């Protein structure tokens, strides 16, 4: 996942959890939490992806 994608997901998660006008969507919240907690896993799962740059540097 790129830095921009990661940032957009965090922004959406923040909005879902903290905006009183946003409808509660528990399934979307859990999905976003899973994605941002392991950004290298989502990058590695994409076809043609070499994984996260952090993994390659290890």
C-alpha positions in Angstrom: 0.0 0.0 0.0 1.3 3.4 -0.9 1.7 6.2 1.7 -1.2 8.0 0.1 -3.5 5.0 0.3 -2.5 4.4 3.9 -3.2 8.0 4.7 -6.6 7.9 3.0 -7.5 4.8 5.0 -6.5 6.4 8.3 -8.5 9.5 7.4 -11.6 7.4 6.6 -11.2 5.4 9.9 -10.8 8.7 11.8 -14.0 10.0 10.2 -16.0 6.9 10.9 -14.9 6.8 14.5 -15.0 10.5 15.4 -17.6 12.2 13.2 -20.9 12.3 15.0 -22.7 12.7 11.6 -21.1 9.6 10.1 -23.2 6.5 10.3 -21.6 3.7 12.2 -20.3 1.0 9.9 -18.6 -1.7 12.1 -17.7 -3.9 9.2 -15.9 -1.1 7.4 -14.1 0.0 10.6 -12.8 -3.5 11.2 -11.7 -3.8 7.6 -9.8 -0.5 7.7 -8.2 -1.5 11.0 -7.0 -4.8 9.6 -5.6 -3.0 6.5 -3.7 -0.2 8.4 -2.4 -2.5 11.0 -0.6 -4.6 8.4 0.1 -2.3 5.4 2.9 -4.6 4.1 0.5 -7.5 3.9 -1.9 -5.7 1.7 0.9 -4.6 -0.6 2.3 -8.1 -0.8 -1.1 -9.5 -1.6 -1.5 -7.4 -4.8 -0.6 -9.1 -8.0 2.7 -8.0 -9.4 3.7 -6.3 -6.1 7.1 -6.9 -4.6 5.8 -6.1 -1.1 6.6 -3.3 1.2 9.8 -1.4 0.8 10.3 -1.9 4.6 10.3 -5.6 4.1 12.9 -5.4 1.3 15.2 -3.3 3.5 15.4 -5.9 6.3 
